[in-house]
Amino acid sequence: MIEVRDLTKSYRINKDVLKAVDHVSFDIEKGDMLSIVGHSGSGKTTLLSLLGGLTRPDSGSVVIEGLNIWSITDDELSVYRNKKISFIYQFSSLIPTLTAIDNIMLPAAFGKYDDVSGFAKELLSTVGLADKMHSYPAHLSGGQQRRVAIARAFINNPEIVLADEPTGDLDEDTEKEIIDLFTRMNEERKTSFIIVTHNKDIAAKMTKRMSMNKGVLSLS
């Protein structure tokens, strides 16, 4: 489903060149759950951005279902991301003027979808926030905001979820609930996951495991 070949991305910092992603190649089949572990600064977040079409590589390709996502226009890529890929970032990035339920439904506004309010309510309930439907982000704790962001990631029924430390600020019980949600989405909808995490317990629950060090990806 996803074929990554010789992917490279470097950044210039003053006179130095930092190779954030160094000739990375790997494959993911539909329904795989891949974890990537590594120290801060190892290139994991940059790799997710390259895979999701947010950051253009210096060289290499990301082919999803036969389409090299870096061979299409920016507008076409935006439409493709909205239909196929969802992101869960390290930070919740909720719109402060929208309620929890409206934040969840927001991605569906950019495509041609049926009424999603019922599904949004279901997702909100799944992450334990049914009673916070009409609350604004300012009235939610950091952990609650994270759960809203996680629910939002599933509103368009994505085929691929790219998650960057998705449970970083959640307590142990909520963390388990979120990983259980990922597993259920994977089993029921064959959603593929690429999860960047420092949590080795979470990494061990994935079907495939890799590690990253100084831009180099290897089997864990």
C-alpha positions, 0 to 999 in steps of 0.5 A: 500500500505504501512504498517509500524509496530512498527518501531524504530530507536535509536542513541547513542550520547556519553553516551545517547541514542536518540530514533529518531523513537519510535514504529511508526505504520501507513498505507498509501493507494495508492494515499494518500498524507500524511504530517508530521509536527514537530519541528526540531529534532523530528525524521521526517527525520529519519522516511523518511529514514527508509521508503525509505530503506536508514536507517535500523531500530532497529526493526519493518517493512516497508511493501510496496505492500506486500514486507517487504523492510528490508527482501531483500538484499541491492542490491535488495533494491537499484533496488527496490528504483530506480523503486518505490521510489523517494526522495526530500531532504532538499538540492538539491544534484545535480551533479555539472558536469552535466547540469540541464537536465542531472541531471534530467535524471540521475536516469533513467540511473540505470534502463531499461527505454525508452528514457526519454529526452522528459519527462525530458524536460517536467518536466523542463518546468513544474518547470519553467526552460525550458530556463535553460536546459543546465545550470550547478548547479553553474549557478543556484540559490538555488531555481532553483537548488531545482526545478531541484531536484524536477523535477528529482524526477519524471523522473522514474514515482515513485509510492511513493515520500518521500519529506523532506521540498521540498519547504523550500527555494522557494518563495511563488509563486514557492511553490504553483506551486510545490504543484500544481505539486504534486497534479497533479502527484497524480491525474494523476498517483496516486503517493503517497506522504509523505511530511515532512514540517514545513509549516502548510499551505502545510500540510493542503492541504494533504489528511492525516495529522500527527505530530511527537514529540520526535520520536512519530507519531500521528494524527494531 
